[in-house]
């Protein structure tokens, strides 16, 4: 609290609010005109104003809104000013003590609970072109924060609560990547709350999340090793599978497709047998990100196993989908059936759950093979549909020609470990 003189020589009392209130959206300070240009008179009035307002600041309730506090301060100041000696009390200005409903008429409901805000946020996301699985993950991760925090309303959450939650995540022994995704989900939620004017700041902005000092690769996704591929492809269980299961497996392994990208392919997505089109143009098709839209050359090995004949037969029969898989579950997951089939097959050939590669690991095997061949990361990013993080190629560069991609794609060769009979 201190006394200062404005440029018009009128004296003011200024009381700065504590950080805890500012984090909840309260103003930085309270400024009160003392209605005098005489310093001696201002000193006396300053003491009276400070003596009355400071208890109000220290007694703000956890559920008290900014508008309610402003209303109380305005009424209090008006009462103090009545006691100011003035030649003409009619000239003493009155601070308009607006009601909270008037002040916040154009704003969203004050003091909205975290659960209520989450319901609105999820409803908003469901109206966007966001995958059901993404919406489900957002809801799950934000709920995790809501359960862990002592705050009940959006405005009560400060950077202190955000840091505490960061420590909660670190204590639950998740991977760095997963913790980062949890924090990103909650930060996205509070960014939306700020836009909705439920809060004045996103408390999760700039919350640090240091990487583990561990240099091992335990958190990396598991790839298929050569002996595991041999075990899979030479098993009687794999040989007994239908063509759809075998082709999806090979398309992931030789082209780096995601499981859902492979399972949702249409006949028309095979463009003249020269490339595979990954898009969301077909009914129910989805892609993960904008970078996922891409053309991938067809590998020579795939053609040598009769992929062209397979596609031609379906086209002549008037089929739309390349495979028999359909989107299942509330997330409309194209790969759910395939992943279940692969898991059952692995159980039968003795690959133990939790100690074996998964369907997604075919994609990681593809990436790792190119990495070991020292293929430029920009090439790999375009093949698998990742965003190019380097500004020179990402912002200014054109996409690589299919002929260039084809040259590097042909480096993928698993040898005798990957021999398939149809």
N, C-alpha and C positions, 0 to 999 in steps of 0.2 A: 504494500500500500504506500502510495506517496502522493504529494501535492505537486501539481505542475500548472504552468500558465500557458494558455493557448496563444496563437498568433494575434487574436483580437484582444489580448490582455486579460481575458476572463480566466479565473482559476478553476481547476477541476481536481476532483479526487479520482485516483485510479487504483483499482484493486485487481491484481492478477489472480486468475482462478488456478487451482492446482491441476497438475497434469492428468490426474485420474478423471476429473470432470471434462477436461478438454478432449480426452480420448473418447468420451461418451458423446461428443458433439456439442458441448457447451462452448460459449465464446471464450476467446483468449483472456478477456478482462472485462471489468465493469467501469465505465467512465461516467462520472456524475458532475454536472456543472454546479458550481457553488454560487452562481448568480452574483458574483462580485468581482471587482477589479482591485479591491483593496486587500493587500496581503494579510494584514492583521486580522481582518474579518474572515478571510479565507481560511486562516489557520484554525480558528475556533470552529468554523463550520466543517472543516475537514475532519477534525477529531470526532465530531458528532456523527458524521456520515460513516466514518470507519468503524466507530464503536457499535453502530447499529447493523451495518451490512456484513461485517466479518463473521458474526455468529450464524447468519443466514447461509453463508458460503460453507462453513464447516458442518452444517447440519443437513445438507442435501441428502435426501433419501435415495436408496439404490433404484427405486422405481419411479423417481421423480423425473419428469420430462423437461427438456429445455424450455418449452413454452410455459409450463407451470412455474418454473423458476423465474423466468423473465417477468411473468405477471406479478409474482410476489415481490420482486425487487422494485418494479415500477410503483406498486402501491406503497411500499415502504418509503421510497424516496419522496413521494408526494406528501406523506405524513410528516417527514422530516422538514420539508420545505415550508410547511405551514408555520413552523416555528422560526423561520428566518425573519429577522427584522427588515422591513422594507417600507419606504415611503408610501408605496401604493401596492398593497398585497394583491390587487386585481391584476397587476402586471407580472406576478410570479408565474412562470410557465409551469404547466402540469404535464408530467409524463403520461402518455396514454397507456393505461394498464389494460392491454388487450387480453381477452380471454384466450385460453389455449386453443379453443375451437376456431377462433377467428384467425389466430396466427398461423395455425397449421391447416387451414381450410384447403389450401392447394397442395398440401403434402400428403404422404401416405400416413396410415394410422400410427400414432406415437407408441413407443414401447412394444412393438410387435415381438412376439416370442420367436425363438429360434426355430421351433417346430412349425409354427405357422408360416414363417418366411420360407422354410425348406419346401413345404407343400406347394407354395406359389412358384418357387423357383423350378421345381420338377415339372409342374404343369406347364410352365413357360417353355422348358426344354423339350417337352413332348410335342409341342406345336412346331418346333423347328425340325429340320431334316437331320435329326440326330439319331444314331442307331440305338435301339432299345437297350442293348448291352451297355452302351456308354451311359445312358440315363440311369440304368440300374447301378452301375459302379459309382456314379456321382452321388446318388442317394445313399448308398452304403457308406461311402467315405465321409460324407458330411455328417451323417448320423453318428458315426464313430466319434467325431469331434463333439457333437452336441451332448452325447452321453458322458464324455470325459470331462467337460467343463462345468464349473459351478454356476456360470452365467445362465440366465434364463431368457433374456431378451437380446436382440441384436445389438442394441446400443450399449449394452454392458460389456461387450467383448472388446478388449483392448489389446495392444501389442504384448502386454504382459501375459494375457491368457494364451495368445498365439505362441509365445515362447515356451510356456508350460506345456502346451499341446505338442510342440516339437519334441520336447523331452520325453513325453509319453510315448510317441512313436519310436524314438530311439531306444527306449527301454523295452519295447515289445519285440525286438530282434528281427525286424523285417529287413529286406534288402534296401540298399540306398535308393534304387530305382522305385521301389514300391512306396517308400516313405515320401519321395519326391512327388509321386502321383497323388498321394493322400493330401499333402500340403497344397498341391496345385488345385485339387478339387475344392477344398475349403476356401482357398483364395478366390477362385472363380465365383463361388457362392457369395462372398462378401463384396466382390466387385459388383455383382448384380444388386446386392442390397444397397450399395452406395448409389447406384443409378436409380434405384427405387426410392431413394432418400429415407431409407430406414436407418442409415448411419452416415456420418460425414467423412468417414475414412475406412480404408481397407486395412484392418490390423495385421493382415498376413503379408503385406507388402514388405519385401526385403528381409523376410525371416530367413536367417542363414541355415543351411543344412550341409555341413561339411561331410565330404566323402570319408569313408572308413580308411584308416591308415593301412589296412590289410592290403597286400599286393597280390593275393591269390586270386584265382578265377572261380571260386566257389559260387559266387552270385551270378555267373554267366549262364546263359541257357545251354543245355546240353546238346551236343551234336551227335549224329549217328557216326560211329566209328566204322571202319571198313569191315571188321569182323562181324559187327552187328548187322550191317547191310547184307552181308553174305548169309548170315543166319536167317534173316528175314526172307530174302528172295529165294533161297533154296529150300525153305520149309514147305512141307506138303500143304500146310494150312494156307500159305500165301498162294500157292499154285492153284488151289481149289477156289480162290476168290473169283468173283465175276470181273468182267473187263472194266467196269466203272471204277471199282476199287483200285485195280492195278494202274489204270491211267492217271487217276488223281494222285496216287503215290509218286508216279514217275514225273508228272508235271511239276509237283512241288520240288522234287529232288533235282531235276535238271533245269528248272526255270526260276526257282526261288519264289513261287507263288505261295501266298498264305492259304491255309486249308479252305477257308470260306471262298476265296477267290477262285480256287480250282473247282470246288464243288458246284458253284453257281454258274459256271460257263455255259453259254448257249452254243448251238451249232454255228450260228452266224458270227460268233466271237473268234472263230478260226478263220482268219482272213487269207484265203487263197493258199492255205497250207504253208505260208511263209512266216506268219506271226500270230500271236495270241493277243486278243484285245481284252484288257481288264477295265471294266467300266461299270456304271450303274444304270445303263440304258434299258436293260431288260426288266421285266416284271419281277419285283422283289429283290433285284440285285442291289448290292451295296458295296461301297469301297470305304476304306478306313479314313483316308485323308485325300485332299486334292492331288497330292503327289502320287497317289495310288493309281490314278488314271494313266495307263501306259500301253505301249505295244512292245511285246517281247518276241524275238525271233524264235521259231520252232527249232529245237535241237535236232541235229542229224540222227542221233541215236533213237529219238522218238519216232522219226519217220521210218527208220530201218526196222522198227518193231511192228509196223503196220498201222500207225496212227491215221494216216491218210485214208486207208480203206475203212477204218472204223467211222471216221467223220462222214465219208461219202455215203455209207450205208444209212446212217441216221438222216442225212439230208434227203436221200431218195425216199425214205419212209415218211418224210414230212415232220420229223421230230423237231421240237424247239430246243429242249435242254440237251446238253451234251451227255449228261449223266443222269442217273435216277434219283439223285439226292434232292430233297426238298427242305425249305426252311422250317425248323421245328422249335417249339418252346416259346416262351414269352419274348425271348430275344430274337426270334426268327433266325436262328443260327443254321446256316447252310451246311456247316461241317459237323454238326452234332452227331449225326448217324455214322459218318465216316470215322470220327474219333472213337466212338464206342466200338465199332468193328475192329479198328486197329488195336485198341486196348485189350479186347477179348482174344485177338490173335496173339498178342504178345504174352498174355497169360498162358496160353496153350503151349507156346514154345519156350516157356521158362524165363521170360524177362520180367523181373519183379517190379511191381509198382513202386514209384519213388526212387528207383535206381536205374531207370531206363529212359531213353529219349522218347519224345512225344511226336504227335503229328506236326506240330509247329517246328520241331527240330529238323525236319527235312529242309525247311527254308534256311535255318541257321547253318546246316551242313553245306548248302549251296554257297552261302556267303563266305563261310570259312574256306572252302575250296578256292574261291577266287582270291581271297586274301593271301592264301599260301602261294598262289601264282603271282603275287605282287601286282594284281590288277588295280588300276587307279580307283580310288574311292568314288569318284564321280560316275564312273562307268557302272560300278556295282549299285550305287544309289538309284540310277535310272532303271536298271534291270529289275530291282526288287521294289521300286516305288517308294523310296525314301526321299525326304526333302533334302535338297543340296544346301548344306550349311555354309559353304564357302561363297563369299559375296561375288567373286570374279565370275565363277561359273553359274552360281545360283541366280544372280540378278542380270548379268550381261550376256552369258553364254546361251547359245542355242542348244536344243537337245541333240544328242548324238544320232547319227543316221543308223538305220537298222543294219546296214552292212558292217558298221563299226561294232555295234553290239553283238552281231552274229559272230564276228571274229573272236571276241573274248568269251562268248557263251560256249563256243566249241572247245574251250580249254577244260570244261567240266567233263571228266572221264573217270568213272569209278572202277573201270576195268572189269575183271572177272568177278569182282564182288557184287556187281549189279548186272545179272543176266536174267531176263524175264521171258517166259514163254506164254503165249496167248493161245 
